């Protein structure tokens, strides 16, 4: 998952809509939708509720080495990478 996609996924946890998430990230709603579609593809989810459930069940850990993580510094379970 790219850092931009991960940021949208995390913002979805706020549960106040994709428009609000896009505003907080400083991106257009269309870009947020594109990132969210990629997140759905990469996680095997189809709805925001499924994604939220998956994210809440998965607890990423902060990595000291960037070799073990994506550029966000988080070591996500393989399903979320």
DOZA-495928 format. One record per residue: x, y, z of N, C-alpha, C, CB in turn. Coordinates in pm, whole numbers. Glycine has a CB too. Layout:
BEGIN
{site {X Y Z} {X Y Z} {X Y Z} {X Y Z}}
...
# end
This chain:
BEGIN
{site {85 -117 0} {0 0 0} {90 123 0} {-97 0 122}}
{site {57 218 -82} {138 340 -87} {108 426 36} {110 419 -218}}
{site {197 518 67} {170 607 181} {39 686 163} {286 704 199}}
{site {10 729 41} {-114 804 17} {-236 716 39} {-115 861 -126}}
{site {-230 592 -8} {-340 499 12} {-358 469 161} {-316 369 -66}}
{site {-248 449 231} {-254 422 375} {-315 540 449} {-114 391 430}}
{site {-280 661 408} {-334 781 473} {-486 787 456} {-269 908 416}}
{site {-535 757 337} {-680 757 314} {-745 647 398} {-713 736 164}}
{site {-684 530 403} {-739 420 483} {-750 459 630} {-651 295 469}}
{site {-649 522 683} {-651 565 823} {-757 673 844} {-512 617 867}}
{site {-769 764 750} {-870 871 762} {-1011 814 760} {-853 972 649}}
{site {-1032 705 689} {-1165 641 685} {-1208 599 826} {-1164 519 591}}
{site {-1111 571 912} {-1142 534 1051} {-1213 645 1127} {-1015 495 1125}}
{site {-1198 769 1083} {-1263 882 1150} {-1415 877 1134} {-1210 1014 1095}}
{site {-1462 804 1032} {-1605 779 1009} {-1688 905 987} {-1661 703 1124}}
{site {-1626 1007 931} {-1706 1127 899} {-1709 1154 749} {-1651 1248 973}}
{site {-1687 1052 671} {-1703 1063 527} {-1573 1085 452} {-1794 1174 496}}
{site {-1577 1041 327} {-1459 1052 242} {-1429 1198 206} {-1479 971 115}}
{site {-1533 1281 193} {-1513 1423 164} {-1432 1489 275} {-1649 1494 146}}
{site {-1467 1461 399} {-1394 1517 512} {-1251 1465 516} {-1466 1485 645}}
{site {-1234 1336 487} {-1100 1277 485} {-1016 1344 377} {-1108 1124 460}}
{site {-1074 1365 260} {-1002 1431 151} {-961 1572 193} {-1089 1435 23}}
{site {-1051 1641 259} {-1021 1777 305} {-905 1780 404} {-1143 1839 369}}
{site {-905 1686 498} {-796 1681 596} {-662 1649 529} {-827 1576 705}}
{site {-667 1568 424} {-543 1530 354} {-501 1631 248} {-561 1394 290}}
{site {-589 1725 218} {-557 1825 116} {-558 1769 -25} {-423 1886 145}}
{site {-647 1671 -49} {-659 1612 -182} {-804 1623 -227} {-612 1464 -183}}
{site {-826 1606 -357} {-963 1614 -409} {-1040 1489 -371} {-962 1634 -561}}
{site {-1171 1500 -376} {-1256 1385 -348} {-1230 1274 -450} {-1406 1426 -349}}
{site {-1209 1312 -576} {-1181 1212 -680} {-1052 1135 -651} {-1171 1280 -818}}
{site {-950 1206 -604} {-824 1140 -569} {-843 1048 -450} {-714 1245 -539}}
{site {-919 1093 -352} {-946 1010 -234} {-1021 883 -276} {-1029 1089 -129}}
{site {-1116 896 -367} {-1190 780 -416} {-1097 682 -487} {-1304 823 -510}}
{site {-1005 735 -568} {-909 650 -638} {-822 574 -539} {-821 733 -733}}
{site {-769 645 -440} {-686 580 -338} {-767 473 -264} {-630 684 -238}}
{site {-891 505 -229} {-975 411 -156} {-1004 287 -241} {-1106 478 -114}}
{site {-1025 305 -370} {-1048 190 -459} {-926 99 -462} {-1082 238 -602}}
{site {-806 161 -463} {-683 81 -460} {-669 7 -327} {-560 171 -483}}
{site {-706 73 -218} {-701 10 -86} {-797 -109 -82} {-737 112 26}}
{site {-917 -91 -135} {-1013 -202 -141} {-954 -319 -218} {-1146 -156 -206}}
{site {-895 -292 -334} {-834 -399 -416} {-724 -471 -339} {-777 -340 -547}}
{site {-639 -395 -273} {-523 -453 -206} {-558 -527 -77} {-423 -345 -175}}
{site {-671 -492 -17} {-709 -556 109} {-819 -662 91} {-756 -452 207}}
{site {-873 -669 -28} {-981 -765 -52} {-1113 -722 8} {-942 -898 3}}
{site {-1128 -594 35} {-1253 -542 90} {-1332 -475 -21} {-1226 -443 207}}
{site {-1461 -454 4} {-1547 -392 -97} {-1620 -270 -45} {-1647 -493 -148}}
{site {-1622 -253 85} {-1695 -142 148} {-1609 -80 258} {-1831 -191 206}}
{site {-1639 46 289} {-1565 114 394} {-1581 42 528} {-1610 259 406}}
{site {-1699 -10 556} {-1721 -80 683} {-1631 -203 694} {-1869 -122 697}}
{site {-1614 -276 584} {-1525 -392 585} {-1381 -348 609} {-1536 -471 452}}
{site {-1342 -239 545} {-1206 -187 561} {-1182 -145 706} {-1181 -69 466}}
{site {-1277 -75 765} {-1264 -31 903} {-1249 -153 995} {-1386 54 946}}
{site {-1331 -254 974} {-1322 -376 1055} {-1183 -438 1043} {-1431 -477 1013}}
{site {-1133 -448 920} {-1001 -506 897} {-891 -423 965} {-973 -516 747}}
{site {-900 -292 953} {-799 -206 1014} {-802 -214 1166} {-819 -62 969}}
{site {-920 -222 1223} {-930 -231 1368} {-880 -365 1421} {-1074 -209 1412}}
{site {-892 -469 1340} {-841 -601 1380} {-690 -612 1363} {-910 -710 1298}}
{site {-634 -531 1273} {-491 -534 1243} {-424 -421 1319} {-464 -521 1091}}
{site {-326 -455 1398} {-256 -353 1474} {-113 -342 1425} {-260 -384 1626}}
{site {-85 -242 1338} {51 -227 1288} {146 -185 1400} {56 -125 1175}}
{site {271 -224 1385} {373 -185 1481} {474 -95 1412} {442 -308 1543}}
{site {529 -3 1485} {629 87 1430} {760 11 1418} {646 215 1517}}
{site {823 22 1302} {949 -49 1276} {1067 47 1287} {947 -115 1137}}
{site {1176 -4 1337} {1298 74 1342} {1367 75 1206} {1392 19 1449}}
{site {1349 -31 1130} {1415 -44 1000} {1315 -28 888} {1486 -179 989}}
{site {1344 59 792} {1255 78 680} {1254 -43 588} {1294 202 602}}
{site {1349 -136 605} {1351 -256 523} {1234 -349 556} {1483 -329 542}}
{site {1180 -338 676} {1070 -424 718} {934 -360 697} {1087 -461 863}}
{site {930 -236 657} {804 -165 651} {790 -88 521} {789 -72 769}}
{site {673 -29 502} {656 62 389} {713 198 430} {505 73 346}}
{site {699 296 344} {760 425 374} {691 500 487} {758 511 252}}
{site {578 449 536} {513 513 649} {579 475 782} {365 476 653}}
{site {668 372 777} {734 327 899} {653 228 978} {765 443 985}}
{site {541 181 921} {457 84 989} {477 -54 929} {309 125 981}}
{site {478 -154 1013} {490 -292 970} {349 -351 968} {586 -375 1064}}
{site {284 -346 852} {147 -392 839} {146 -542 818} {75 -321 723}}
{site {41 -610 861} {26 -751 828} {28 -766 675} {-106 -809 888}}
{site {71 -880 625} {91 -897 481} {-34 -865 400} {135 -1038 451}}
{site {-153 -888 453} {-276 -859 380} {-292 -710 353} {-395 -910 456}}
{site {-231 -625 435} {-245 -481 420} {-127 -418 349} {-262 -418 554}}
{site {-25 -493 316} {94 -438 251} {74 -423 103} {214 -524 278}}
# end
